[in-house]
Amino acid sequence: MQLQIARLCLDCDEVHSEQHCPVCASEAFAYLTRWVPAPERRMRPRETTSPVADVYRELTSPAAAAPGRGRLLTRSALGVTAIAVAGWIWRWKDREDERDTATSQSPDRVMKGESDQSRVNRRVRPSS
């Protein structure tokens, strides 16, 4: 029996390689490799000749750095996005301020359509 497939029955302590214990028919087991370390079967790892494996290895290697142009594009895109969001917030605040000043005027001025500047102009004009 190979060590990688050897199972220890947790009910009767029988070592077996089947799904059920041959002695007590229990399904409760633990692999022996949990306590006994098993050496790697192969002396050297398999060689990969697949181009897909080569691409995957290249992508996951830590030595692969992002190209300078790609990094520059990413940073500039983030900068443009940040500026656009800041401008949108600024315009939104200005609109709120305009609404606040419009609601703070007296209702009769707003109804007549007169502004503060038109009232000042009427007072300053000399009478002829």
C-alpha positions as CSV (number, residue, x, y, z in Angstrom):
1,M,0.0,0.0,0.0
2,Q,1.3,3.4,-0.9
3,L,1.6,6.0,1.9
4,Q,-0.2,8.7,-0.1
5,I,-3.4,6.7,-0.2
6,A,-3.2,4.9,3.2
7,R,-6.1,5.8,5.5
8,L,-6.5,5.3,9.2
9,C,-10.0,4.4,10.4
10,L,-10.9,6.7,13.3
11,D,-13.2,4.1,14.9
12,C,-11.2,0.9,14.9
13,D,-7.6,2.1,14.1
14,E,-7.4,-0.1,11.0
15,V,-5.2,1.1,8.1
16,H,-6.8,0.7,4.7
17,S,-7.1,2.3,1.3
18,E,-10.8,1.9,0.6
19,Q,-13.7,4.4,1.0
20,H,-15.2,2.3,3.9
21,C,-13.2,0.6,6.6
22,P,-13.1,-3.2,5.7
23,V,-13.4,-4.1,9.4
24,C,-16.1,-1.8,10.8
25,A,-17.6,-0.2,7.6
26,S,-17.0,3.2,9.0
27,E,-16.5,6.2,6.7
28,A,-14.5,8.2,9.3
29,F,-10.9,8.2,8.4
30,A,-7.7,10.4,8.2
31,Y,-4.9,10.1,5.8
32,L,-1.6,8.8,7.3
33,T,0.3,11.5,5.6
34,R,-1.2,13.8,8.2
35,W,1.3,12.4,10.7
36,V,3.9,10.7,8.5
37,P,5.5,13.1,6.0
38,A,5.7,11.5,2.6
39,P,8.6,12.5,0.3
40,E,7.9,13.8,-3.2
41,R,7.6,10.8,-5.5
42,R,9.4,12.5,-8.4
43,M,13.1,13.3,-8.0
44,R,12.8,16.3,-10.3
45,P,9.7,18.2,-11.4
46,R,8.2,17.7,-14.8
47,E,9.3,20.0,-17.5
48,T,6.7,22.1,-19.1
49,T,6.9,22.7,-22.8
50,S,3.5,24.3,-23.1
51,P,3.5,27.9,-24.3
52,V,0.5,28.6,-22.0
53,A,2.6,27.6,-19.0
54,D,5.4,29.8,-20.2
55,V,3.0,32.8,-20.4
56,Y,1.6,32.1,-17.0
57,R,5.0,31.8,-15.5
58,E,6.0,35.1,-17.1
59,L,2.9,36.9,-15.8
60,T,3.3,35.6,-12.2
61,S,7.0,36.1,-11.8
62,P,7.8,39.0,-9.4
63,A,10.7,40.2,-11.7
64,A,8.2,41.2,-14.4
65,A,7.7,45.0,-13.9
66,A,5.0,47.0,-15.6
67,P,6.3,49.0,-18.6
68,G,6.9,52.7,-18.0
69,R,4.5,53.8,-20.7
70,G,1.6,51.7,-19.2
71,R,2.3,53.0,-15.7
72,L,2.3,56.6,-17.0
73,L,-1.0,56.0,-18.8
74,T,-2.5,54.6,-15.6
75,R,-1.3,57.5,-13.5
76,S,-2.5,60.1,-16.0
77,A,-5.9,58.4,-16.3
78,L,-6.3,58.5,-12.5
79,G,-5.2,62.1,-12.4
80,V,-7.7,63.2,-15.0
81,T,-10.4,61.3,-13.2
82,A,-9.5,63.1,-9.9
83,I,-9.5,66.5,-11.6
84,A,-12.9,65.8,-13.2
85,V,-14.4,64.7,-9.8
86,A,-13.0,67.8,-8.1
87,G,-14.5,70.1,-10.8
88,W,-17.8,68.3,-10.5
89,I,-17.9,68.8,-6.7
90,W,-16.9,72.5,-7.1
91,R,-19.7,73.2,-9.6
92,W,-22.1,71.3,-7.3
93,K,-21.1,73.6,-4.3
94,D,-21.5,76.7,-6.5
95,R,-25.0,75.7,-7.5
96,E,-25.9,75.1,-3.8
97,D,-24.6,78.5,-2.9
98,E,-26.7,80.1,-5.7
99,R,-29.8,78.3,-4.4
100,D,-29.0,79.5,-0.9
101,T,-28.7,83.1,-2.0
102,A,-31.8,82.9,-4.1
103,T,-33.9,81.6,-1.2
104,S,-32.5,84.1,1.2
105,Q,-33.9,87.1,-0.9
106,S,-37.3,88.3,0.1
107,P,-40.2,86.7,-1.7
108,D,-41.5,90.0,-3.1
109,R,-38.2,90.8,-4.9
110,V,-38.0,87.3,-6.3
111,M,-41.6,87.5,-7.5
112,K,-41.1,90.9,-9.2
113,G,-37.8,89.8,-10.7
114,E,-35.8,92.7,-9.3
115,S,-32.3,92.1,-8.2
116,D,-30.2,94.1,-5.7
117,Q,-28.3,95.7,-8.5
118,S,-31.4,97.1,-10.2
119,R,-32.5,98.7,-6.9
120,V,-29.1,100.4,-6.5
121,N,-29.2,101.7,-10.1
122,R,-32.6,103.3,-9.5
123,R,-31.4,105.1,-6.4
124,V,-28.2,106.4,-7.9
125,R,-29.8,108.0,-11.0
126,P,-30.1,111.7,-10.7
127,S,-33.5,113.2,-11.3
128,S,-33.8,115.6,-14.3
